Amino acid sequence: LSSGNHSQVSRVPVAIKVLDVNDNAPEFASEHEAFLCENGKPGQVIQIVSAVDKDDPKNGHYFLYSLLPEMVNNPNFTIKKNEGK
């Protein structure tokens, strides 16, 4: 654009709509409260959890569950992936 030739300048109003594709944070599918019995066996399932996300996914939802850093090396608790359920 040359600085002196204003005949080649056009102005057009443009509206831009920003879509927030992550309006909702993931949340547990239901409230959970786990109870442990003192005679529980090693490897026994204590609680099964699942999450939902109200946002519309293009390729489905994927959730990653993990223990808090201070619990990672605790041999009494583990998290196992339950695929296909």
C-alpha positions in Angstrom: 0.0 0.0 0.0 1.6 3.2 -1.1 1.4 6.0 1.4 -0.2 8.5 -1.0 -2.7 6.4 -2.9 -5.9 6.2 -0.8 -8.0 5.0 -3.7 -6.9 1.4 -3.0 -8.0 1.5 0.6 -11.2 -0.2 1.8 -12.7 -0.5 5.2 -15.1 -3.3 6.1 -16.5 -4.0 9.5 -15.7 -7.5 10.7 -17.4 -9.3 13.6 -15.3 -12.0 15.3 -16.9 -14.5 17.6 -14.6 -16.4 19.9 -15.9 -19.8 20.9 -14.7 -21.2 24.2 -14.7 -24.9 23.5 -14.0 -25.8 27.1 -16.9 -24.1 28.9 -17.2 -27.0 31.4 -14.5 -28.6 33.5 -14.6 -32.4 33.8 -16.3 -33.7 36.9 -17.0 -37.0 38.5 -20.0 -38.8 37.0 -21.4 -39.3 40.5 -20.4 -38.5 44.1 -18.0 -41.0 45.6 -17.4 -42.0 49.2 -15.2 -45.0 49.7 -15.2 -47.2 52.8 -12.3 -49.5 53.7 -12.7 -52.6 55.7 -9.7 -53.5 58.0 -9.8 -57.1 56.6 -9.5 -56.0 53.0 -7.3 -58.2 50.7 -4.3 -57.0 48.7 -5.5 -56.1 45.2 -9.1 -55.6 46.2 -11.0 -53.0 44.3 -12.1 -50.3 46.6 -13.7 -47.8 44.3 -14.4 -47.4 40.6 -14.6 -43.8 39.4 -15.6 -42.2 36.1 -15.8 -38.7 34.9 -17.9 -36.7 32.4 -17.4 -33.5 30.5 -20.4 -31.5 29.2 -18.4 -30.0 26.4 -18.9 -31.5 23.0 -15.8 -33.6 22.1 -14.6 -34.0 18.5 -12.8 -37.3 19.2 -14.4 -38.4 22.5 -13.2 -37.7 26.0 -10.1 -39.0 27.5 -9.5 -38.7 31.3 -6.3 -39.4 33.1 -6.4 -40.3 36.8 -3.4 -40.2 39.1 -2.5 -40.3 42.7 -1.2 -37.1 44.5 2.6 -36.9 44.3 3.0 -37.7 48.0 1.0 -40.9 47.4 2.7 -42.2 44.3 5.2 -44.4 46.3 2.7 -45.6 48.8 2.4 -49.4 48.3 -1.1 -49.4 49.8 -2.9 -47.6 47.0 -2.7 -47.9 43.2 -4.8 -46.8 40.3 -5.5 -49.2 37.5 -6.9 -48.2 34.1 -10.3 -50.0 33.4 -10.5 -49.9 29.6 -13.7 -50.6 27.8 -16.0 -50.2 30.7 
